[in-house]
């Protein structure tokens, strides 16, 4: 146990976590608990953690993951003592029998190039690239930001399959995909910093379908106000077709229960508007322009 230290950082004061960790004080574990003085987001919490680490090699994971027994060993046996190096491991997402759209999206972590739920960087690497950008105050794009900084600095980045963690699908409330759209605003910050890498690895082209869905419904409403029946009917039909296509795409290979089908229909109608709103909110906030 003395070969490594465990640092637990809570994003703001967390008496429950502090109490849970106090039960480990008599165990032969090098454990350090570091609560932030106030909630600042995962990027700030991770920075606080690695900046207070004693080791030259820093491993990151999340509070909802389960590292496998070979997790640290897989990284340590690969690292040859290089001052500048970064690694990423394997993410395993066990899918529940009742497969939802949310669970299927979580499963995308298995094929992601770089996620902070399972990555390792030398401390010198983190110092060189400036660690995590604390302007990413939600769990979204802060890992891509670190990834892109590592790529631009030409720091070797290797995938270690043996270093695996299990990432269960967390419980999510009905209609969660609508509130999740708020994260879209951080796309603007990432694009502003790395426009080329953003287009190469995040989004090659604008989500035109979202704009067409929004435009068709807006046209239907305006034409209805001016009593243009034909235009209203055509525009509304186009919008309904888009909503159905989007819903069917999200329902593919997922549960077809009545509740889930209704959730997909409802959220598929709302998501484009929520996504566009938060996209433009991000453009204004970070003073950048892209579609």
Legacy VTK file of the C-alpha trace (Angstrom):
# vtk DataFile Version 3.0
C-alpha trace
ASCII
DATASET POLYDATA
POINTS 291 float
0.000 0.000 0.000
2.935 2.334 0.581
3.751 2.087 -3.133
0.935 4.474 -4.014
-1.329 7.062 -2.453
-5.064 7.460 -2.867
-6.337 11.013 -3.123
-10.068 11.610 -2.867
-11.215 15.093 -3.843
-14.790 16.222 -3.279
-16.150 19.053 -5.371
-16.984 21.279 -2.425
-17.563 20.373 1.252
-19.029 16.883 1.575
-19.614 15.648 5.159
-20.937 12.297 3.912
-17.735 11.538 2.006
-15.589 12.765 4.905
-17.434 10.478 7.308
-17.171 7.489 4.961
-13.425 7.966 4.544
-12.847 8.368 8.275
-13.525 4.649 8.680
-10.311 4.007 6.709
-8.027 5.941 9.065
-6.867 2.798 10.873
-6.284 0.830 7.652
-2.817 0.405 6.086
-3.758 2.710 3.208
-2.030 5.928 2.205
-5.269 7.877 1.887
-5.683 11.632 1.583
-9.021 13.465 1.543
-9.056 16.934 -0.058
-12.392 18.753 -0.220
-12.609 21.936 -2.268
-13.717 24.950 -0.245
-16.616 25.446 -2.660
-18.116 23.663 -5.659
-16.043 24.439 -8.757
-16.475 21.464 -11.087
-14.543 18.285 -11.920
-11.675 20.084 -13.667
-10.901 22.137 -10.566
-11.247 19.070 -8.328
-8.816 17.050 -10.444
-6.314 19.900 -10.491
-6.485 20.134 -6.703
-5.837 16.414 -6.499
-2.809 16.100 -8.751
-1.256 19.316 -7.473
-1.214 17.782 -3.989
0.059 14.386 -5.138
3.517 13.225 -4.099
4.117 10.774 -6.940
5.509 11.466 -10.412
2.739 9.436 -12.060
-0.894 10.493 -11.592
-3.838 8.175 -12.286
-7.362 9.569 -12.621
-10.709 7.857 -12.227
-14.220 8.856 -11.147
-16.387 8.228 -8.114
-18.762 5.990 -10.095
-16.142 3.611 -11.502
-14.628 0.339 -10.281
-10.932 -0.159 -11.129
-9.964 -3.751 -11.939
-7.168 -5.453 -9.927
-4.608 -4.841 -12.705
-5.530 -1.182 -13.192
-2.438 0.447 -11.687
-0.166 -2.493 -12.501
-1.010 -2.217 -16.178
0.128 1.393 -16.240
3.198 0.950 -14.044
4.550 -1.940 -16.098
4.188 0.134 -19.266
5.711 3.360 -17.960
9.470 3.369 -18.441
10.125 6.401 -16.303
9.678 8.985 -19.070
9.280 12.521 -17.791
6.626 13.366 -20.382
4.089 10.624 -21.005
0.359 9.993 -20.914
-1.708 6.828 -21.017
-5.326 5.851 -21.330
-6.891 2.541 -20.417
-9.917 0.436 -21.208
-13.420 1.368 -20.086
-15.975 -1.411 -19.625
-19.640 -0.406 -19.438
-21.900 -3.286 -18.319
-25.229 -2.671 -19.991
-28.423 -3.285 -18.009
-31.070 -5.668 -19.412
-33.438 -2.707 -19.721
-31.355 -0.791 -22.256
-32.195 2.882 -22.481
-30.948 5.649 -24.728
-29.048 7.050 -21.728
-27.336 3.699 -21.096
-26.408 3.391 -24.760
-24.838 6.855 -24.677
-22.840 5.894 -21.573
-21.571 2.835 -23.448
-19.887 5.239 -25.867
-17.163 5.622 -23.240
-15.868 2.211 -24.310
-14.758 3.559 -27.690
-13.671 7.058 -26.617
-10.059 7.966 -27.378
-9.416 9.608 -24.015
-11.549 9.910 -20.881
-10.513 11.057 -17.440
-12.457 8.162 -15.910
-9.359 6.142 -16.810
-6.164 7.951 -17.715
-2.653 8.501 -16.379
-0.259 11.408 -16.863
3.139 12.168 -15.449
3.147 15.182 -13.190
5.558 16.908 -15.576
3.044 16.428 -18.384
0.306 18.052 -16.339
2.618 20.914 -15.389
3.626 21.446 -19.014
0.076 21.580 -20.413
-1.373 23.418 -17.426
-3.534 20.592 -16.130
-7.296 20.876 -16.560
-8.957 24.076 -17.731
-11.175 25.047 -14.805
-13.512 27.017 -17.053
-15.080 23.633 -17.852
-17.273 23.623 -14.756
-19.297 20.557 -15.713
-18.243 17.026 -16.573
-18.096 17.720 -20.294
-15.200 18.401 -22.679
-12.667 18.922 -19.875
-11.176 15.545 -20.766
-11.081 16.423 -24.479
-9.358 19.683 -23.582
-6.597 17.829 -21.721
-6.381 15.295 -24.553
-5.949 18.007 -27.179
-3.297 19.802 -25.120
-1.346 16.557 -24.875
-1.627 16.028 -28.636
-0.531 19.588 -29.459
2.454 19.255 -27.123
3.459 16.046 -28.975
3.547 14.119 -25.713
3.429 10.332 -26.258
-0.038 8.951 -25.538
-0.530 5.189 -25.349
-3.566 2.962 -24.878
-3.120 0.217 -22.256
-5.886 -2.387 -22.586
-4.854 -4.167 -19.400
-5.463 -1.044 -17.314
-9.231 -1.367 -17.173
-12.010 0.154 -15.127
-15.684 -0.761 -14.962
-18.104 2.138 -15.469
-21.651 1.115 -14.494
-24.561 3.023 -15.981
-25.882 5.345 -13.282
-29.557 5.821 -12.622
-31.038 8.682 -14.604
-34.359 10.430 -14.232
-36.965 10.405 -16.993
-36.153 12.977 -19.696
-32.573 13.520 -18.510
-31.359 14.002 -22.086
-32.977 17.456 -22.183
-31.069 18.838 -19.185
-27.916 17.164 -20.511
-27.999 19.593 -23.433
-26.692 22.343 -21.139
-23.269 20.761 -21.498
-23.329 21.825 -25.143
-22.242 25.317 -24.159
-18.739 23.982 -23.395
-18.348 22.866 -27.005
-17.816 26.545 -27.813
-14.911 26.833 -25.374
-13.274 23.692 -26.735
-13.756 24.850 -30.327
-12.309 28.276 -29.530
-9.158 26.649 -28.169
-8.798 23.837 -30.725
-10.856 24.495 -33.882
-9.000 21.986 -36.077
-8.932 19.148 -33.546
-12.568 19.835 -32.683
-13.614 19.291 -36.290
-11.361 16.249 -36.627
-12.359 14.439 -33.446
-15.585 15.894 -32.046
-17.891 17.127 -34.802
-16.884 17.179 -38.446
-19.934 19.129 -39.597
-22.799 21.096 -38.050
-25.872 19.200 -36.749
-28.012 20.376 -39.656
-30.920 18.119 -38.705
-31.369 20.028 -35.445
-31.561 23.326 -37.306
-33.991 21.935 -39.879
-36.221 20.556 -37.120
-36.267 23.885 -35.311
-36.789 25.864 -38.512
-39.685 23.710 -39.710
-41.582 24.088 -36.428
-40.941 27.839 -36.312
-42.228 28.183 -39.889
-45.311 26.138 -38.961
-46.093 28.403 -35.989
-45.547 31.640 -37.930
-47.592 30.475 -40.915
-50.368 29.395 -38.547
-50.478 32.895 -37.092
-50.902 34.286 -40.606
-53.434 31.535 -41.411
-51.434 30.000 -44.267
-52.937 26.546 -43.927
-50.918 24.780 -46.632
-47.566 26.109 -45.430
-48.498 25.256 -41.846
-49.442 21.705 -42.785
-46.321 21.087 -44.848
-43.946 22.592 -42.270
-45.600 20.679 -39.433
-45.420 17.439 -41.415
-41.704 17.975 -42.045
-41.133 18.597 -38.328
-43.065 15.464 -37.336
-41.068 13.349 -39.816
-37.814 14.622 -38.347
-39.005 13.932 -34.786
-40.039 10.388 -35.718
-36.737 9.712 -37.488
-34.769 11.018 -34.517
-36.875 8.960 -32.093
-36.491 5.760 -34.125
-32.746 6.283 -34.312
-32.526 6.559 -30.524
-34.862 3.588 -30.030
-32.770 1.310 -32.237
-31.404 -1.535 -30.082
-32.938 -0.045 -26.934
-36.053 -0.760 -24.887
-39.409 -0.399 -26.621
-41.399 -0.132 -23.408
-44.218 2.395 -23.467
-42.415 4.691 -21.013
-39.160 4.677 -22.956
-40.879 5.160 -26.319
-42.810 8.137 -24.952
-39.616 9.545 -23.436
-37.825 9.295 -26.802
-40.690 10.968 -28.652
-40.964 13.792 -26.141
-37.246 14.454 -25.744
-36.570 14.121 -29.474
-38.970 17.005 -30.033
-37.311 19.174 -27.370
-33.595 18.303 -27.680
-32.920 20.269 -30.908
-34.240 23.487 -29.360
-32.375 22.943 -26.080
-29.161 22.058 -27.908
-29.343 25.099 -30.209
-30.102 27.391 -27.265
-27.098 26.202 -25.239
-24.889 26.215 -28.331
-25.558 29.898 -28.949
-25.313 30.620 -25.238
-21.792 29.167 -25.384
-20.943 31.194 -28.488
-21.925 34.394 -26.670
-20.232 33.409 -23.409
-16.893 32.491 -24.986
-16.925 35.007 -27.847
-16.500 32.535 -30.677
-18.490 31.636 -33.788
-19.147 28.261 -35.382
-22.145 26.121 -36.283
LINES 1 292
291 0 1 2 3 4 5 6 7 8 9 10 11 12 13 14 15 16 17 18 19 20 21 22 23 24 25 26 27 28 29 30 31 32 33 34 35 36 37 38 39 40 41 42 43 44 45 46 47 48 49 50 51 52 53 54 55 56 57 58 59 60 61 62 63 64 65 66 67 68 69 70 71 72 73 74 75 76 77 78 79 80 81 82 83 84 85 86 87 88 89 90 91 92 93 94 95 96 97 98 99 100 101 102 103 104 105 106 107 108 109 110 111 112 113 114 115 116 117 118 119 120 121 122 123 124 125 126 127 128 129 130 131 132 133 134 135 136 137 138 139 140 141 142 143 144 145 146 147 148 149 150 151 152 153 154 155 156 157 158 159 160 161 162 163 164 165 166 167 168 169 170 171 172 173 174 175 176 177 178 179 180 181 182 183 184 185 186 187 188 189 190 191 192 193 194 195 196 197 198 199 200 201 202 203 204 205 206 207 208 209 210 211 212 213 214 215 216 217 218 219 220 221 222 223 224 225 226 227 228 229 230 231 232 233 234 235 236 237 238 239 240 241 242 243 244 245 246 247 248 249 250 251 252 253 254 255 256 257 258 259 260 261 262 263 264 265 266 267 268 269 270 271 272 273 274 275 276 277 278 279 280 281 282 283 284 285 286 287 288 289 290
